Every structure is written in C-alpha cells, then in structure tokens.
Amino acid sequence: MARTAVKAALEQRSEWVVVAEASNGRQALETFRRHRPQLTIMDFAMPEMNGLEASRRLTERNPDVRILMITVDPTRQLEVEARKAGIKGVCPKDEIRCIENAIDAVIRGGTYFPEEAAA
C-alpha cells in the first residue's frame, strides 16, 4: 500500500491527524524534529536510510517516541529487531485494520506485534 493510500485510510478517523510525511529515512528524522507527533508510522523500506535505522536514531534521541513500523513482510526477525530499536508495533502495510488496531494500542501506551494480536 502506497504512502498516500495509508494516509487516506488514516484520515478516515476524525480523531487522527496526519501532521507530516517523509519520503526517506533522513527526511523522517528531520520531519520528526519539526513536528514531534504523538505517533510516527515508519515504513521499513525507505531510500537513503531504512525505517529500522531511522527508528533506532529517533529512539536514541527521544526514548519516549511511539513508532509503528509498517512493512510488506513482517517477519519474526524484523519484529525482534524492531523491539530492540524501540519500535512499539509492526504491521503489514497492506492491512489497514491491523494498522488501525496498532495505532490505537500504541497511542494508549501499549505495543502491537503480530503474536500479541493473535493471542
């Protein structure tokens, strides 16, 4: 699912506001510094710096940051690395319901990983 499709789906919820977008990992870091969103949705596959590395850098500087990673294939290994990076949840980018549930959980201070959702 393209970034514009994810944005359009998120904007269907009146309580959520998309404050910014970034097309690569470096831009994501700068955009975060400017806007300080309540939640950051980070795509794993981004040019210049992937979402995992960008998330690591964000959490090093901002330990309380809430990041949800979206990816084409949320493997167990990616989940392990995401947790180490301080990411609060991982979802397939083409499953908007998963993304919505994850956002709700992460905004409330929780986490959202595939095995948690299945449990």
URTA-V525248 format. One record per helix or strand of 2 or more residues. SS is the DSSP state (2 for helix, 1 for strand). FROM is the first residue (numbers start at 1). LEN is the number of residues. If there is no record, write none. Layout:
# URTA-V525248
SS&FROM&LEN ; SS&FROM&LEN
This chain:
# URTA-V525248
2&3&8 ; 2&25&11 ; 1&40&4 ; 2&51&11 ; 1&67&5 ; 2&76&9 ; 1&89&4 ; 2&96&12 ; 2&114&5
